[in-house]
């Protein structure tokens, strides 16, 4: 209990399927079992906005907080994940790669349309949208100008289509520049566009007080991992 209160796990999901599982896909049964664990062990789901407001503005958080995130806005979010989230009255954040909306992407699969996201936003107050770049490109392989364009177009699209979003970004593929010079340039771009935080993978638990808001860890929840693996990640993250 005490250990859980000192950390804030951020869960990263991608797709949900009725029964099939793989690296990026959990089944409905797995999702239900995982959500049931969070509920019965008194976790409270919070939005990314709440997390950042706690870190930067010292707004209060529940003692056992967890953040649930979904990357890419796959069509299964609306058809399978959302009903489960509503059943448990859980909050979740969806990171949107805006130029992929309404398409089928080689890595991300079939992505929800803009209209579907507008409907979700209108009908579900517990669902929050955030940034995932415009084209879902690996930021570690882009120039400074290309990165700025990815972020600018991501934000412009959301504003144009009246999709309200929290100014936070999830790195596509979990990748970001490696050197300190490149990282500082990226932070400057983020700050210029009002972005307050960014999420990597990492597979580690975040301390309750997060020092680097542009490098927040998420736990990769995989469909081909066991339930025990899920429990281990929630409690301990990655040991090595």
Secondary structure as UniProt FT lines:
FT   HELIX           2..5
FT   STRAND          7..13
FT   STRAND          15..17
FT   TURN            23..24
FT   STRAND          25..27
FT   HELIX           28..40
FT   TURN            41..42
FT   STRAND          44..45
FT   HELIX           48..57
FT   STRAND          65..71
FT   TURN            72..73
FT   HELIX           75..76
FT   HELIX           77..81
FT   HELIX           82..88
FT   STRAND          92..96
FT   HELIX           98..100
FT   TURN            101..102
FT   STRAND          104..105
FT   TURN            106..108
FT   STRAND          109..111
FT   HELIX           114..123
FT   TURN            125..126
FT   STRAND          127..131
FT   HELIX           139..141
FT   HELIX           144..160
FT   TURN            161..162
FT   STRAND          168..170
FT   HELIX           172..174
FT   HELIX           180..192
FT   TURN            193..194
FT   STRAND          197..202
FT   STRAND          206..207
FT   TURN            213..214
FT   STRAND          216..220
FT   TURN            223..224
FT   HELIX           227..236
//
